[in-house]
Amino acid sequence: MPGGALRGWLHGRTAHWSPTVHGLLWAAASGALFSVLNATMRGLAQQLDPMQAQFLRYLFGLLVMLPLLLHGRLVDWWPRNLPGQFTRGAVHTLGLVLWFLALPHIPLADTTALGFTTPLFIMVGAWLFLREPMRWERWAATALGFAGVLIVLGPRLGGGSGGGHHLLMLASAPVFAVSFLITKVLTRTESAGVIVVWQALSVTLFSLPMAVLTWQSPSAWQWLGFALCGLLGSGGHYCLTRSFHAADISATQSVKFLELLWAALLGWLLFADVPTQTTLLGGVVICTATLWVARREHRRSALAADARR
């Protein structure tokens, strides 16, 4: 089926879906891509210095977008809010430094679970600063999802092993929340493509000095791994930005908890991290919360649409 016909068919099949459902689907696609990215980056960060891994990941994210940049005009990719783009890049770089320093030392499922605290900071920030509505379903789903995260992490944090790296990973969560809130503000004036391009550019520039200090020559397989990470990262950020365009940021955060299931599976397949019973139990709680809020949001949007007719 030709590309245009395929897009037309997909649009016809999904046009009746509510903006919230579209936002949830974009967020779910973003989470799947980021899960594979995290697994790949964990392997690379165990072989090279984390700061070099951070720089190369975003450098290749920028390189894979070059065909798009060369295809259009420079003015099409120039942002309307240049200071906002670099502010977002600086904040995101800080979060990445904390994240990459902890990444090689923490199981993939733990990394993902600790990242689930980010939606809590996003939710509060969106309510306080963006004046987004917080219906009880969103509070309940986020609270239930976080309870699932506590079920997963409780035994690990209670044991005290690797506590310092866990705290570093946890500290990155509010920093990433600020970055995502800035992204939400930028979507009012910028396209998803412009935001993704300037994030890759700004993070690459901010990460370069740290990479130079610890540089070592990557192998051919490592170069290939970073190229894959560039594709995965750019695709993940594009899907995430599209989800911000489609729906309220707080409405899409609960779907992120599904990433724990992908992380547990990838950790088992690639790093022999066998999921524990608490990981599986927490995953069930998280999945239940995600599916429940998606159904409630879709039903609310459908009723609102019927009332306007």
C-alpha positions in Angstrom: 0.0 0.0 0.0 1.5 3.4 -1.0 2.5 5.7 1.8 -0.2 8.3 1.1 -2.9 5.6 0.9 -1.7 4.1 4.2 -1.8 7.4 6.0 -5.3 8.0 4.6 -6.5 4.6 5.8 -5.0 5.1 9.3 -6.6 8.6 9.5 -10.0 7.1 8.6 -9.6 4.4 11.2 -8.5 6.7 14.0 -10.3 10.1 13.3 -13.1 9.3 15.7 -10.8 8.7 18.6 -10.6 11.4 21.3 -7.5 13.7 21.6 -6.8 12.0 24.9 -6.6 8.6 23.3 -4.4 9.9 20.6 -2.1 11.4 23.3 -2.0 8.2 25.2 -1.1 6.2 22.1 1.7 8.7 21.2 3.0 8.4 24.8 2.9 4.6 24.7 4.9 4.6 21.4 7.4 6.9 23.0 7.7 4.7 26.0 8.4 1.6 23.9 11.1 3.3 22.0 12.7 4.8 25.1 12.7 1.3 26.7 14.8 -0.1 23.9 17.0 3.0 24.0 17.6 2.6 27.7 18.6 -1.0 27.3 21.1 -0.2 24.5 22.5 2.8 26.4 23.0 0.8 29.5 25.2 -1.7 27.6 27.2 1.2 26.0 27.6 3.1 29.3 29.1 0.0 30.8 31.8 0.0 28.1 32.6 3.7 27.8 32.5 6.7 30.2 28.9 7.8 30.8 29.6 11.4 29.8 31.0 10.2 26.4 28.0 7.9 26.0 25.6 10.8 26.7 27.3 13.1 24.1 27.4 10.4 21.4 23.8 9.4 22.0 22.6 13.0 21.3 25.2 13.6 18.5 23.8 10.6 16.6 20.3 11.8 17.4 21.2 15.0 15.6 22.8 13.2 12.7 19.8 11.0 11.9 17.8 14.2 11.5 20.1 15.8 9.0 18.2 14.5 5.9 15.1 16.2 7.3 17.0 19.4 7.9 18.6 19.4 4.4 15.3 18.7 2.8 13.6 21.8 4.0 14.6 25.5 4.4 16.6 26.8 7.3 13.8 29.1 8.3 11.5 26.1 8.7 13.7 24.8 11.5 14.5 28.1 13.2 12.6 28.3 16.5 10.4 31.2 17.5 11.6 30.9 21.1 15.4 30.4 20.8 16.1 31.1 24.6 13.4 28.6 25.5 15.0 25.9 23.4 18.4 26.4 25.0 16.9 26.6 28.5 15.2 23.3 27.9 18.4 21.8 26.5 20.4 23.0 29.6 17.9 21.6 32.0 17.6 18.3 30.1 21.4 18.0 30.0 21.6 18.3 33.8 19.0 15.5 34.2 21.0 13.4 31.8 24.2 13.8 33.7 22.6 12.4 36.8 20.8 9.7 34.8 23.9 8.5 33.0 26.1 8.4 36.1 23.7 6.0 37.7 22.6 4.0 34.6 25.5 1.4 34.4 25.1 0.4 38.1 21.3 -0.1 38.4 19.1 -2.9 36.9 17.0 -1.8 34.0 13.7 -2.3 35.7 14.9 -0.2 38.7 16.0 2.6 36.4 12.6 2.6 34.8 10.7 2.4 38.1 12.6 5.3 39.6 11.9 7.3 36.5 8.2 6.9 37.2 8.5 9.5 39.9 8.8 12.1 37.1 5.1 12.1 36.3 4.3 13.1 39.9 6.5 16.2 39.5 5.0 16.8 36.1 1.5 16.5 37.4 2.0 19.0 40.2 3.9 21.4 38.0 1.3 21.3 35.2 -1.4 21.9 37.8 0.4 24.8 39.6 2.1 26.5 36.6 0.1 25.5 33.5 -3.3 25.5 35.1 -4.2 22.2 33.6 -7.3 20.5 35.2 -6.6 17.6 37.6 -9.7 15.4 37.6 -9.9 12.7 40.3 -9.2 9.9 37.8 -5.8 11.3 36.9 -4.9 11.7 40.6 -6.1 8.1 41.3 -4.3 6.6 38.4 -1.0 8.3 39.1 -1.3 7.4 42.8 -2.1 3.7 42.0 0.8 3.6 39.5 3.2 5.0 42.0 2.0 2.4 44.5 3.0 -0.2 41.9 6.5 1.4 41.7 6.9 1.2 45.4 6.0 -2.5 45.3 8.8 -3.0 42.8 11.4 -0.9 44.5 10.7 -1.5 48.2 12.8 -4.6 48.7 15.8 -3.1 46.7 15.9 0.2 48.6 15.3 -1.5 51.9 18.3 -3.7 51.3 20.6 -0.7 51.1 22.6 -2.0 48.1 23.5 0.5 45.5 21.6 3.2 47.4 23.8 6.0 46.2 23.2 5.3 42.5 19.5 4.9 43.1 19.5 8.3 44.7 21.3 9.8 41.7 18.7 8.3 39.4 15.9 9.5 41.6 17.4 13.0 41.7 17.1 13.2 37.9 13.3 12.8 38.0 12.4 16.4 39.1 14.9 17.8 36.6 13.4 15.9 33.7 10.0 17.0 34.9 11.0 20.6 34.5 12.4 19.8 31.0 9.1 18.3 30.0 7.0 21.2 31.4 9.2 23.6 29.3 8.5 21.3 26.3 4.8 21.6 26.9 5.1 25.4 26.9 7.2 25.3 23.7 4.5 23.3 21.9 2.3 26.4 21.9 4.6 28.1 19.4 6.9 25.4 18.0 6.3 22.2 16.0 7.3 18.8 17.3 10.1 18.5 14.7 11.6 21.9 15.7 11.6 21.0 19.4 13.2 17.6 18.8 15.9 19.1 16.5 16.9 21.8 18.9 16.9 19.5 21.9 19.4 17.2 20.1 21.5 20.3 19.1 21.5 22.0 22.5 22.2 18.8 24.5 25.0 17.8 22.1 26.6 21.2 22.6 26.2 21.2 26.4 27.5 17.6 26.7 30.6 18.0 24.4 33.0 19.5 27.1 32.3 16.7 29.5 32.9 14.1 26.8 36.2 15.5 25.7 37.6 15.1 29.2 37.1 11.3 29.2 37.2 10.5 25.5 38.3 7.0 24.3 37.9 5.7 20.8 34.7 3.6 20.3 34.7 0.3 18.4 32.8 -0.3 15.2 30.0 -2.1 17.1 29.8 0.8 19.6 29.5 3.3 16.8 26.7 1.2 15.3 25.0 1.1 18.8 25.1 4.9 19.1 23.6 5.2 15.6 20.7 3.0 16.7 20.3 5.1 19.8 20.1 8.2 17.7 17.2 6.7 15.8 15.4 5.5 18.9 15.9 8.7 20.9 14.8 11.0 18.1 11.8 8.8 17.4 10.9 8.6 21.1 11.1 12.4 21.6 9.1 13.0 18.5 6.3 10.7 19.8 6.4 12.3 23.2 6.1 15.8 21.8 3.2 14.7 19.6 1.5 13.4 22.8 1.9 16.8 24.3 0.3 18.4 21.3 -2.6 16.0 21.4 -3.7 16.1 25.0 -3.1 17.6 28.4 0.3 16.5 29.7 -1.2 15.2 33.0 -3.7 13.0 31.0 -0.9 11.0 29.3 1.5 10.4 32.2 -0.1 7.2 33.5 0.8 5.3 30.3 4.5 5.7 31.1 4.1 3.1 33.8 3.8 0.4 31.0 7.5 1.0 30.4 8.3 -1.1 33.5 7.0 -4.2 31.7 9.2 -3.6 28.7 12.2 -2.8 31.0 11.8 -6.0 32.9 11.6 -8.1 29.7 14.6 -6.4 28.1 16.6 -6.6 31.3 15.9 -10.4 31.4 16.8 -10.9 27.8 19.9 -8.7 27.5 21.4 -8.6 31.0 20.0 -11.7 32.7 18.1 -9.6 35.3 15.4 -12.0 36.3 12.2 -10.1 37.2 11.2 -10.6 40.8 7.7 -11.4 42.1 7.4 -7.8 43.3 8.3 -6.5 39.8 5.6 -8.6 38.3 3.0 -7.6 41.0 3.9 -4.0 40.6 3.6 -4.3 36.8 0.1 -5.7 37.2 -0.9 -2.8 39.4 0.6 -0.3 37.0 -1.0 -1.8 33.9 -4.4 -1.8 35.6 -4.1 1.9 36.5 -3.1 2.7 32.9 -5.9 0.8 31.2 -8.4 2.2 33.7 -7.6 5.8 33.2 -7.4 5.4 29.4 -11.0 4.0 29.4 -12.3 6.7 31.7 -10.7 9.5 29.7 -12.1 8.1 26.4 -15.6 7.7 27.9 -15.5 11.3 29.2 -14.4 12.7 25.9 -17.1 10.7 24.0 -19.8 12.0 26.4 -18.6 15.6 25.9 -18.6 15.2 22.1 -22.2 13.8 22.3 -23.3 16.7 24.4 -22.0 19.3 21.9 -24.0 17.7 19.0 
